Amino acid sequence: IGGVPLATAKEALRLAAQKLPVRPKFIVARDYQE
């Protein structure tokens, strides 16, 4: 998910994972800055 803070993205995918049969996996770019 691009353009949103990391904490917001994690929360969004955590909520989506409860509804869908998938496990979110985070891959963060090395040069990521919040």
Buried (B, 14 or more C-beta within 10 A) or exposed (E): EEEEEEEEBBEEBEEEEEEEEEEEEEEEEEEEEE
